[in-house]
């Protein structure tokens, strides 16, 4: 028994960590008839797209109008990100947390 070595491949290790969630999801959707909802991920993707849009706008503005003239746009872009992340995410969670997974 001392010569027995177990080797785990990185992909197998990742699959083992995801397996319980996949099994529970399969039981709930196939056997119990629930319908899975992807609203949470869609909302997070939309918020990330808006944040990247703010950053791209500030980047283009800073390229067209170098730093001294673009200072206010850069400040607004930096300040708007935490506001958007905190306020909009918490409001979205409070409004739609009931029944969001199934």
mmCIF file of the C-alpha atoms, coordinates in Angstrom:
data_MODEL
# 
_entry.id   MODEL 
# 
loop_
_atom_site.group_PDB 
_atom_site.id 
_atom_site.type_symbol 
_atom_site.label_atom_id 
_atom_site.label_alt_id 
_atom_site.label_comp_id 
_atom_site.label_asym_id 
_atom_site.label_entity_id 
_atom_site.label_seq_id 
_atom_site.pdbx_PDB_ins_code 
_atom_site.Cartn_x 
_atom_site.Cartn_y 
_atom_site.Cartn_z 
_atom_site.occupancy 
_atom_site.B_iso_or_equiv 
_atom_site.pdbx_formal_charge 
_atom_site.auth_seq_id 
_atom_site.auth_comp_id 
_atom_site.auth_asym_id 
_atom_site.auth_atom_id 
_atom_site.pdbx_PDB_model_num 
ATOM 1   C CA . UNK A 1 1   ? 0.000   0.000  0.000   1.00 0.00 ? 1   UNK A CA 1 
ATOM 2   C CA . UNK A 1 2   ? 2.940   2.354  0.477   1.00 0.00 ? 2   UNK A CA 1 
ATOM 3   C CA . UNK A 1 3   ? 3.670   2.339  -3.278  1.00 0.00 ? 3   UNK A CA 1 
ATOM 4   C CA . UNK A 1 4   ? 0.195   3.706  -4.142  1.00 0.00 ? 4   UNK A CA 1 
ATOM 5   C CA . UNK A 1 5   ? 0.381   7.359  -5.278  1.00 0.00 ? 5   UNK A CA 1 
ATOM 6   C CA . UNK A 1 6   ? -2.640  9.490  -6.079  1.00 0.00 ? 6   UNK A CA 1 
ATOM 7   C CA . UNK A 1 7   ? -2.112  12.131 -8.736  1.00 0.00 ? 7   UNK A CA 1 
ATOM 8   C CA . UNK A 1 8   ? -4.709  14.842 -9.276  1.00 0.00 ? 8   UNK A CA 1 
ATOM 9   C CA . UNK A 1 9   ? -4.840  16.793 -12.482 1.00 0.00 ? 9   UNK A CA 1 
ATOM 10  C CA . UNK A 1 10  ? -5.663  20.493 -12.043 1.00 0.00 ? 10  UNK A CA 1 
ATOM 11  C CA . UNK A 1 11  ? -8.766  20.214 -14.221 1.00 0.00 ? 11  UNK A CA 1 
ATOM 12  C CA . UNK A 1 12  ? -10.054 17.271 -12.212 1.00 0.00 ? 12  UNK A CA 1 
ATOM 13  C CA . UNK A 1 13  ? -9.542  19.214 -8.981  1.00 0.00 ? 13  UNK A CA 1 
ATOM 14  C CA . UNK A 1 14  ? -11.616 22.088 -10.365 1.00 0.00 ? 14  UNK A CA 1 
ATOM 15  C CA . UNK A 1 15  ? -14.334 19.704 -11.533 1.00 0.00 ? 15  UNK A CA 1 
ATOM 16  C CA . UNK A 1 16  ? -14.507 18.118 -8.078  1.00 0.00 ? 16  UNK A CA 1 
ATOM 17  C CA . UNK A 1 17  ? -15.136 21.518 -6.480  1.00 0.00 ? 17  UNK A CA 1 
ATOM 18  C CA . UNK A 1 18  ? -17.971 22.312 -8.928  1.00 0.00 ? 18  UNK A CA 1 
ATOM 19  C CA . UNK A 1 19  ? -19.589 18.877 -8.760  1.00 0.00 ? 19  UNK A CA 1 
ATOM 20  C CA . UNK A 1 20  ? -21.825 19.413 -5.656  1.00 0.00 ? 20  UNK A CA 1 
ATOM 21  C CA . UNK A 1 21  ? -23.396 22.578 -7.087  1.00 0.00 ? 21  UNK A CA 1 
ATOM 22  C CA . UNK A 1 22  ? -23.977 20.871 -10.435 1.00 0.00 ? 22  UNK A CA 1 
ATOM 23  C CA . UNK A 1 23  ? -25.617 17.882 -8.752  1.00 0.00 ? 23  UNK A CA 1 
ATOM 24  C CA . UNK A 1 24  ? -27.935 20.057 -6.683  1.00 0.00 ? 24  UNK A CA 1 
ATOM 25  C CA . UNK A 1 25  ? -28.838 22.105 -9.746  1.00 0.00 ? 25  UNK A CA 1 
ATOM 26  C CA . UNK A 1 26  ? -29.574 18.957 -11.742 1.00 0.00 ? 26  UNK A CA 1 
ATOM 27  C CA . UNK A 1 27  ? -31.822 17.543 -9.011  1.00 0.00 ? 27  UNK A CA 1 
ATOM 28  C CA . UNK A 1 28  ? -33.737 20.800 -8.641  1.00 0.00 ? 28  UNK A CA 1 
ATOM 29  C CA . UNK A 1 29  ? -34.234 21.335 -12.369 1.00 0.00 ? 29  UNK A CA 1 
ATOM 30  C CA . UNK A 1 30  ? -34.721 17.778 -13.649 1.00 0.00 ? 30  UNK A CA 1 
ATOM 31  C CA . UNK A 1 31  ? -36.455 15.983 -10.821 1.00 0.00 ? 31  UNK A CA 1 
ATOM 32  C CA . UNK A 1 32  ? -38.317 18.741 -8.992  1.00 0.00 ? 32  UNK A CA 1 
ATOM 33  C CA . UNK A 1 33  ? -39.284 20.848 -12.013 1.00 0.00 ? 33  UNK A CA 1 
ATOM 34  C CA . UNK A 1 34  ? -37.711 24.172 -11.046 1.00 0.00 ? 34  UNK A CA 1 
ATOM 35  C CA . UNK A 1 35  ? -36.591 26.567 -13.786 1.00 0.00 ? 35  UNK A CA 1 
ATOM 36  C CA . UNK A 1 36  ? -33.145 28.104 -13.370 1.00 0.00 ? 36  UNK A CA 1 
ATOM 37  C CA . UNK A 1 37  ? -32.909 31.880 -13.648 1.00 0.00 ? 37  UNK A CA 1 
ATOM 38  C CA . UNK A 1 38  ? -29.818 33.752 -14.808 1.00 0.00 ? 38  UNK A CA 1 
ATOM 39  C CA . UNK A 1 39  ? -31.026 37.254 -13.888 1.00 0.00 ? 39  UNK A CA 1 
ATOM 40  C CA . UNK A 1 40  ? -28.295 37.779 -11.287 1.00 0.00 ? 40  UNK A CA 1 
ATOM 41  C CA . UNK A 1 41  ? -25.456 37.021 -13.690 1.00 0.00 ? 41  UNK A CA 1 
ATOM 42  C CA . UNK A 1 42  ? -27.080 39.069 -16.455 1.00 0.00 ? 42  UNK A CA 1 
ATOM 43  C CA . UNK A 1 43  ? -27.412 42.034 -14.112 1.00 0.00 ? 43  UNK A CA 1 
ATOM 44  C CA . UNK A 1 44  ? -23.811 41.752 -12.963 1.00 0.00 ? 44  UNK A CA 1 
ATOM 45  C CA . UNK A 1 45  ? -22.664 41.553 -16.571 1.00 0.00 ? 45  UNK A CA 1 
ATOM 46  C CA . UNK A 1 46  ? -24.650 44.703 -17.407 1.00 0.00 ? 46  UNK A CA 1 
ATOM 47  C CA . UNK A 1 47  ? -23.136 46.570 -14.438 1.00 0.00 ? 47  UNK A CA 1 
ATOM 48  C CA . UNK A 1 48  ? -19.631 45.520 -15.465 1.00 0.00 ? 48  UNK A CA 1 
ATOM 49  C CA . UNK A 1 49  ? -20.317 46.698 -19.002 1.00 0.00 ? 49  UNK A CA 1 
ATOM 50  C CA . UNK A 1 50  ? -21.397 50.104 -17.696 1.00 0.00 ? 50  UNK A CA 1 
ATOM 51  C CA . UNK A 1 51  ? -18.265 50.353 -15.532 1.00 0.00 ? 51  UNK A CA 1 
ATOM 52  C CA . UNK A 1 52  ? -16.020 49.491 -18.479 1.00 0.00 ? 52  UNK A CA 1 
ATOM 53  C CA . UNK A 1 53  ? -17.902 52.069 -20.544 1.00 0.00 ? 53  UNK A CA 1 
ATOM 54  C CA . UNK A 1 54  ? -17.117 54.748 -17.941 1.00 0.00 ? 54  UNK A CA 1 
ATOM 55  C CA . UNK A 1 55  ? -13.443 53.761 -17.991 1.00 0.00 ? 55  UNK A CA 1 
ATOM 56  C CA . UNK A 1 56  ? -13.252 53.730 -21.792 1.00 0.00 ? 56  UNK A CA 1 
ATOM 57  C CA . UNK A 1 57  ? -14.933 57.126 -22.017 1.00 0.00 ? 57  UNK A CA 1 
ATOM 58  C CA . UNK A 1 58  ? -12.431 58.564 -19.524 1.00 0.00 ? 58  UNK A CA 1 
ATOM 59  C CA . UNK A 1 59  ? -9.547  56.967 -21.418 1.00 0.00 ? 59  UNK A CA 1 
ATOM 60  C CA . UNK A 1 60  ? -10.631 58.414 -24.773 1.00 0.00 ? 60  UNK A CA 1 
ATOM 61  C CA . UNK A 1 61  ? -11.350 61.807 -23.205 1.00 0.00 ? 61  UNK A CA 1 
ATOM 62  C CA . UNK A 1 62  ? -7.911  61.850 -21.568 1.00 0.00 ? 62  UNK A CA 1 
ATOM 63  C CA . UNK A 1 63  ? -6.302  60.932 -24.904 1.00 0.00 ? 63  UNK A CA 1 
ATOM 64  C CA . UNK A 1 64  ? -8.118  63.701 -26.782 1.00 0.00 ? 64  UNK A CA 1 
ATOM 65  C CA . UNK A 1 65  ? -7.705  66.337 -24.060 1.00 0.00 ? 65  UNK A CA 1 
ATOM 66  C CA . UNK A 1 66  ? -4.521  65.694 -22.028 1.00 0.00 ? 66  UNK A CA 1 
ATOM 67  C CA . UNK A 1 67  ? -4.424  65.803 -18.225 1.00 0.00 ? 67  UNK A CA 1 
ATOM 68  C CA . UNK A 1 68  ? -4.980  69.376 -17.099 1.00 0.00 ? 68  UNK A CA 1 
ATOM 69  C CA . UNK A 1 69  ? -8.122  69.719 -19.213 1.00 0.00 ? 69  UNK A CA 1 
ATOM 70  C CA . UNK A 1 70  ? -9.436  66.209 -18.537 1.00 0.00 ? 70  UNK A CA 1 
ATOM 71  C CA . UNK A 1 71  ? -9.090  66.338 -14.760 1.00 0.00 ? 71  UNK A CA 1 
ATOM 72  C CA . UNK A 1 72  ? -12.820 66.726 -14.037 1.00 0.00 ? 72  UNK A CA 1 
ATOM 73  C CA . UNK A 1 73  ? -13.787 63.816 -16.317 1.00 0.00 ? 73  UNK A CA 1 
ATOM 74  C CA . UNK A 1 74  ? -11.188 61.560 -14.693 1.00 0.00 ? 74  UNK A CA 1 
ATOM 75  C CA . UNK A 1 75  ? -12.409 62.504 -11.210 1.00 0.00 ? 75  UNK A CA 1 
ATOM 76  C CA . UNK A 1 76  ? -16.038 61.810 -12.160 1.00 0.00 ? 76  UNK A CA 1 
ATOM 77  C CA . UNK A 1 77  ? -15.060 58.442 -13.653 1.00 0.00 ? 77  UNK A CA 1 
ATOM 78  C CA . UNK A 1 78  ? -13.135 57.387 -10.548 1.00 0.00 ? 78  UNK A CA 1 
ATOM 79  C CA . UNK A 1 79  ? -15.822 58.599 -8.126  1.00 0.00 ? 79  UNK A CA 1 
ATOM 80  C CA . UNK A 1 80  ? -18.730 57.078 -10.079 1.00 0.00 ? 80  UNK A CA 1 
ATOM 81  C CA . UNK A 1 81  ? -17.387 53.516 -9.987  1.00 0.00 ? 81  UNK A CA 1 
ATOM 82  C CA . UNK A 1 82  ? -17.736 52.858 -6.214  1.00 0.00 ? 82  UNK A CA 1 
ATOM 83  C CA . UNK A 1 83  ? -21.083 54.671 -6.193  1.00 0.00 ? 83  UNK A CA 1 
ATOM 84  C CA . UNK A 1 84  ? -22.362 52.521 -9.017  1.00 0.00 ? 84  UNK A CA 1 
ATOM 85  C CA . UNK A 1 85  ? -20.940 49.358 -7.509  1.00 0.00 ? 85  UNK A CA 1 
ATOM 86  C CA . UNK A 1 86  ? -22.352 49.906 -4.035  1.00 0.00 ? 86  UNK A CA 1 
ATOM 87  C CA . UNK A 1 87  ? -25.666 51.640 -4.619  1.00 0.00 ? 87  UNK A CA 1 
ATOM 88  C CA . UNK A 1 88  ? -26.890 49.981 -7.783  1.00 0.00 ? 88  UNK A CA 1 
ATOM 89  C CA . UNK A 1 89  ? -25.813 46.487 -6.711  1.00 0.00 ? 89  UNK A CA 1 
ATOM 90  C CA . UNK A 1 90  ? -27.481 46.785 -3.315  1.00 0.00 ? 90  UNK A CA 1 
ATOM 91  C CA . UNK A 1 91  ? -30.690 48.185 -4.821  1.00 0.00 ? 91  UNK A CA 1 
ATOM 92  C CA . UNK A 1 92  ? -30.722 45.443 -7.465  1.00 0.00 ? 92  UNK A CA 1 
ATOM 93  C CA . UNK A 1 93  ? -30.193 42.815 -4.775  1.00 0.00 ? 93  UNK A CA 1 
ATOM 94  C CA . UNK A 1 94  ? -32.925 44.213 -2.536  1.00 0.00 ? 94  UNK A CA 1 
ATOM 95  C CA . UNK A 1 95  ? -35.441 44.415 -5.365  1.00 0.00 ? 95  UNK A CA 1 
ATOM 96  C CA . UNK A 1 96  ? -34.862 41.046 -6.966  1.00 0.00 ? 96  UNK A CA 1 
ATOM 97  C CA . UNK A 1 97  ? -33.430 38.714 -4.320  1.00 0.00 ? 97  UNK A CA 1 
ATOM 98  C CA . UNK A 1 98  ? -36.630 36.763 -3.910  1.00 0.00 ? 98  UNK A CA 1 
ATOM 99  C CA . UNK A 1 99  ? -36.791 33.901 -6.378  1.00 0.00 ? 99  UNK A CA 1 
ATOM 100 C CA . UNK A 1 100 ? -33.662 34.900 -8.238  1.00 0.00 ? 100 UNK A CA 1 
ATOM 101 C CA . UNK A 1 101 ? -32.014 31.485 -8.414  1.00 0.00 ? 101 UNK A CA 1 
ATOM 102 C CA . UNK A 1 102 ? -35.008 29.331 -9.345  1.00 0.00 ? 102 UNK A CA 1 
# 
